[in-house]
């Protein structure tokens, strides 16, 4: 099944997929989210968002600038102010 992950910018929905794990650059430090993670919200600092499609897969990295991350019962949503093209 996996973790439902969405990456959203003010312009559009950039990504919506099921993934294994995402490491997020939180303002209080990096944190990783797997399926079933406890709900919480965090602010983002500028840095790399690292996405693992499957366990042991090579990660995909997207640079994000500012925003919020929300983990809830449906998955992880990252609301980024800007992403590097």
Buried (B, 14 or more C-beta within 10 A) or exposed (E): EBBBBBBBBEEEEBBEEEBBBBBBBBEEEEBEBBBEBEEEEBEBBBBBBBBBBEEEEEBBEBBBBEBBBBBEEEBBBBBBEBBEE
